[in-house]
Amino acid sequence: MKKFIRIIFCLLARLCILRHKPFVIGVTGSFGKTTARHVITEILRRAGRDVWTAEGNYNGEWGLAFSVLQIRSSEKNITAWLHMFFAAIITIIKPQYPEILVLEY
């Protein structure tokens, strides 16, 4: 069941990227990803760009999809998962979405 839910959120994240077409900056590596992501985001914001990054450290299997969908991980009960699912759908259908995503892999 857990794998099925993860697949759903990954598909929703793909759909969000396809619909909104943001420019994606991916930060990778084994050291300093979070700091680099925050520095890149701040530089772009100061340059007047519409940029978004996750507040937390979302770079795992679930985290990347949550980052794209702009939702936070929640409790592990059915009500929380349904709330996250509907929040993801709203993110996909809403007209505003950042032009740049800075993501940590």
N, C-alpha and C positions, 0 to 999 in steps of 0.2 A: 504494500500500500504506500509506504514511504517513497519508494522509487517512482511509483506512478504519479504521486503528487509533485515530486521534483521535476519529472518530465513535463507535466502540465505547466509549471511555472517557467521552465526553460522555453517552452513553445510560446507562452505569452510574452516573454522577453523578446524573442525573435520577432513576433508580430509587432511589438512596440517599435523595435528598430526599423522594421520594414515600413511601418506607417509614418513615423516621424522623421526618419532619415537624419539622425544627428551625426555630427562628426565625432568619432570615438577615439579618444586617446587612451591607450592601454599601457599601464605601468607594470612591468614584470621584474623578476629577479628574486634573489634570496635575502636581500638586505636593503632597508630604506624605502620600501614601496610606499608605505603610508605617508611618510614625510614628503617624498617626491610628489605624490598625488596632491597633497594639500598645497604645496608650493606652486605647482602648475595651475591648480584651480585659482589660487589667489592672484597670480600674475595675469591670468586671463580675465578675471573679474575686474581688476584694476584697469585693464585695457578696454573695458566696457563690453565684454562679450557675455552672452547668456550661457553660463556654464553651470554644471551640476556635478557633484560627487557625493557619495554616501558619507554620512557622518561617522559611521562606525567602520570597523575593519571587515568588510564583506568581500572576501576574496576566495571563498571556498566554493564547493559544489552548488550550494544554495545561494550564496551571497551575491554572485555575479548577476543572477536573474533578479534578485531583490533590488540590487543597485539600479539596474536598467528600468525596472518597474517603479522605482522610487517608493518602495515599501520597506518596513522594518520587520525583522523576524519577530515572531510573537510566541505566545505560549503554545504548547503542543496539544491543544484540544480542538475539537471540530469547529467550535464557534470561532476561535481565533483564525483557523485556516480559511474558513468561509469569508471572514472579514478581509483577510489578506487577498483572497481571490477576487472579491468585488472591488477592492482598492486597485488591484492590478488592471481590471477591466476599465475602470474609470480613467486610469492613467493612459491607457491605450486610446480611448475614444475622445478624451478631452483635446481641444484644439491647441492649447499651449503645451509646449515641451521644450526643454533647453536645446539650444543649437549645438552645444558641445557637451559630451559626457567624458569625465575623466574617471576611468575605472582601474581597479587594481586586480591583477590576475595572480 
